[in-house]
Amino acid sequence: MASLAALRAGCGLVTTAIPNSMDFLSPTIMEVMTLPLAETEEGTLSLKAEKEIQKNVGGKSAAAIGPGLSQNPETVRLILDLIATIEIPMVIDADGINALASDLSVLNRKKGTIILTPHAGEMARLIGVSSETVYKDRIGIAASFAQKWGVIMVLKGAHTLIAAPDGSVSISNTGNPGMATAGAGDVLTGIIGGFLALGMDPLSAAIRGAVLHGLSGDLARNDLGETSLNASDIIHKIPNAIMYHQKQEISYDPGPNYNLL
């Protein structure tokens, strides 16, 4: 879903890194290139895959990491190594965030701009508090984390927050309760990753990604209602959301590369 969302966001070429045993997915997502990699006994990405991943990062303009990776200890080590060494802009979600929770210090070694996209539960694990604590001070917690670690924080939820390293916070006014569904966060990862690959400034990619993600969900809700809304519906409405913004004279200035890993 993240890969398909990136394509809909305008990314010209998307490569999805998957365990060897999952290469059967290739025919089901025809527009997406796949990169089969070494796997653990549990069928998750192995540390042995790192060299091949690093090789394929060359020529890519952005990376997205996390959805579906699992919390296998070896995979977690791989994720942390990649976060510390990949130099292109990166959006991290899901199991990428869970891996970070085990060793936040890796952010001190990051080489490129990082955008994190946790929901309240993942944010709570990152900083070692309860979800209730996060809900009580979403703005303060997001801003504090972004400043401390020098990252862009996209804290998902009702009115998604985008906090910058300078302490500023933007609030999205799009989205609806029907988007609280499996895979919706993966779609946001793909949209932001696609915008990064287009060469958009990372903070702009995060803000516009959050707004367009919510707008896509709102357009889907208008057609289908909130009850039946699913992540695929959000993906299908991304082009409509982008066209709406273009009509509002919000410009998109793609860079020379359109390549996401």
Stockholm file with secondary structure:
# STOCKHOLM 1.0

chainA/1-261         MASLAALRAGCGLVTTAIPNSMDFLSPTIMEVMTLPLAETEEGTLSLKAEKEIQKNVGGKSAAAIGPGLSQNPETVRLILDLIATIEIPMVIDADGINALASDLSVLNRKKGTIILTPHAGEMARLIGVSSETVYKDRIGIAASFAQKWGVIMVLKGAHTLIAAPDGSVSISNTGNPGMATAGAGDVLTGIIGGFLALGMDPLSAAIRGAVLHGLSGDLARNDLGETSLNASDIIHKIPNAIMYHQKQEISYDPGPNYNLL
#=GR chainA/1-261 SS CHHHHHHHTTCSEEEEEEEGGGGGGGGGSTTSEEEEECBCTTSSBCGGGHHHHHHHHTTCSBEEECTTCCCCHHHHHHHHHHHHHCCSCEEECTHHHHHHHTCGGGGGGCCSCEEECCCHHHHHHHHTSCHHHHHHTHHHHHHHHHHHHTCEEEECSSSCEEECTTSCEEECCCCCGGGCSTTHHHHHHHHHHHHHHTTCCHHHHHHHHHHHHHHHHHHHHHHHCSTTCCHHHHHHTHHHHHHHHHHTTCCCCCCSCCEEC
#=GC SS_cons         CHHHHHHHTTCSEEEEEEEGGGGGGGGGSTTSEEEEECBCTTSSBCGGGHHHHHHHHTTCSBEEECTTCCCCHHHHHHHHHHHHHCCSCEEECTHHHHHHHTCGGGGGGCCSCEEECCCHHHHHHHHTSCHHHHHHTHHHHHHHHHHHHTCEEEECSSSCEEECTTSCEEECCCCCGGGCSTTHHHHHHHHHHHHHHTTCCHHHHHHHHHHHHHHHHHHHHHHHCSTTCCHHHHHHTHHHHHHHHHHTTCCCCCCSCCEEC
//
